[in-house]
Amino acid sequence: MSDNDTITDKDRRKAERAEKREARRKFWTQPLAQTRAEKRGEIWYQPMWLGTRQTGILDLNSDGRMKYTTVDGTTVTRERFNANDIESATIETAADYVERTSGGRVAGGALVGGVLLGPLGLALGAGAGVLAKQKHGGAEYLIVELNDGRTVTIEVARKHAIKARKIRDEITRTA
């Protein structure tokens, strides 16, 4: 037996011991459900939630099931989907979101104002469109696009900005 074979064998045993140590450490430092899911070869998600009653609540379970709940007066709306159904998840500022969703609000206001009231209406309509765009301030939105064409938009309160980024990173791991 040469020295190279002995070194390789020693390195292999050393690597096996390090792997066993890491497995024991993970057992005590990570959630038990995560350890079990990894042994079964499944994906495990850090359970978390985001939002308020006013903006809607997004709830992520450890098995990837998600629920988005909004309350409008006495009406409660629930959207249920799975993390595997997510096509993309992004965080946009209010200005970008409003510009993307309203498209031509300024141009539309100017067009309607110009048709109805002439040149003065043109200026007033454009101004109304700009004011409507600016009312959201520095808010951010978590936008989750699903494979079936649905889009879930969650307004992120300033106090939940870091949590929103964690959720985005957690659910886009598999997307």
Solvent accessible surface area in square Angstrom, and as a share of the most:
residue,aa,sasa,rsa
1,M,201,0.90
2,S,62,0.40
3,D,112,0.58
4,N,113,0.58
5,D,79,0.41
6,T,49,0.28
7,I,97,0.49
8,T,89,0.52
9,D,41,0.21
10,K,112,0.47
11,D,81,0.42
12,R,129,0.47
13,R,105,0.38
14,K,129,0.55
15,A,61,0.47
16,E,81,0.36
17,R,131,0.48
18,A,41,0.32
19,E,130,0.58
20,K,129,0.55
21,R,134,0.49
22,E,77,0.34
23,A,62,0.48
24,R,144,0.52
25,R,123,0.45
26,K,63,0.27
27,F,89,0.37
28,W,203,0.71
29,T,90,0.52
30,Q,32,0.14
31,P,65,0.41
32,L,93,0.46
33,A,43,0.33
34,Q,42,0.19
35,T,15,0.09
36,R,119,0.43
37,A,5,0.04
38,E,77,0.35
39,K,167,0.71
40,R,147,0.54
41,G,69,0.66
42,E,92,0.41
43,I,90,0.46
44,W,28,0.10
45,Y,5,0.02
46,Q,82,0.36
47,P,64,0.40
48,M,29,0.13
49,W,125,0.44
50,L,0,0.00
51,G,5,0.04
52,T,33,0.19
53,R,158,0.58
54,Q,160,0.71
55,T,31,0.18
56,G,2,0.02
57,I,60,0.30
58,L,0,0.00
59,D,46,0.24
60,L,1,0.01
61,N,50,0.25
62,S,35,0.23
63,D,81,0.42
64,G,0,0.00
65,R,140,0.51
66,M,4,0.02
67,K,64,0.27
68,Y,21,0.08
69,T,23,0.14
70,T,40,0.23
71,V,43,0.25
72,D,114,0.59
73,G,70,0.67
74,T,140,0.81
75,T,81,0.47
76,V,70,0.40
77,T,68,0.40
78,R,130,0.48
79,E,53,0.24
80,R,155,0.57
81,F,14,0.06
82,N,53,0.27
83,A,0,0.00
84,N,99,0.51
85,D,56,0.29
86,I,5,0.03
87,E,109,0.49
88,S,38,0.25
89,A,8,0.06
90,T,63,0.37
91,I,31,0.16
92,E,36,0.16
93,T,65,0.38
94,A,2,0.01
95,A,65,0.50
96,D,81,0.42
97,Y,42,0.16
98,V,10,0.06
99,E,99,0.44
100,R,124,0.45
101,T,78,0.45
102,S,34,0.22
103,G,51,0.49
104,G,44,0.42
105,R,107,0.39
106,V,46,0.26
107,A,68,0.53
108,G,30,0.29
109,G,21,0.21
110,A,17,0.13
111,L,120,0.60
112,V,87,0.50
113,G,10,0.10
114,G,23,0.23
115,V,113,0.65
116,L,129,0.64
117,L,122,0.61
118,G,26,0.25
119,P,118,0.75
120,L,125,0.62
121,G,1,0.01
122,L,93,0.46
123,A,67,0.52
124,L,107,0.53
125,G,11,0.11
126,A,28,0.21
127,G,34,0.32
128,A,61,0.47
129,G,4,0.04
130,V,56,0.32
131,L,125,0.62
132,A,28,0.22
133,K,58,0.24
134,Q,122,0.54
135,K,152,0.64
136,H,66,0.29
137,G,58,0.56
138,G,47,0.45
139,A,19,0.15
140,E,36,0.16
141,Y,15,0.06
142,L,0,0.00
143,I,3,0.01
144,V,0,0.00
145,E,62,0.28
146,L,5,0.03
147,N,95,0.49
148,D,99,0.51
149,G,65,0.62
150,R,90,0.33
151,T,76,0.44
152,V,6,0.04
153,T,40,0.23
154,I,0,0.00
155,E,65,0.29
156,V,4,0.03
157,A,30,0.23
158,R,191,0.70
159,K,156,0.66
160,H,22,0.10
161,A,28,0.22
162,I,131,0.66
163,K,62,0.26
164,A,0,0.00
165,R,88,0.32
166,K,119,0.50
167,I,0,0.00
168,R,68,0.25
169,D,76,0.39
170,E,31,0.14
171,I,0,0.00
172,T,48,0.28
173,R,132,0.48
174,T,46,0.27
175,A,70,0.54
